[in-house]
């Protein structure tokens, strides 16, 4: 059985990895558009399932780690898009 620290670390890493493609998608969308909001909120159920899989409850002590890893994944995905954009890959591409 994994210790609490390892379960938290695996959950944070998985949260970052889940959010990378959504952050990348968000990088090519117009800010505050419908698809921009979808790219931010679509991974939330996946992150909740990951957290429940590792038996972690969202407490005030864990919130900075779990929410921080969510935003880090979105941020890194957006930065990857700014370095390596793929205009023809995005289905919902909109002009900025």
Secondary structure, DSSP 8 states (H G I E B T S, - for coil): ---HHHHHHHHHHHHHHHHHHHHHHHHTS-TTSHHHHHHHHTTHHHHHHHHHHTT----HHHHHHHHHHHHHHHHHHHHHHHHS--GGG-TT----
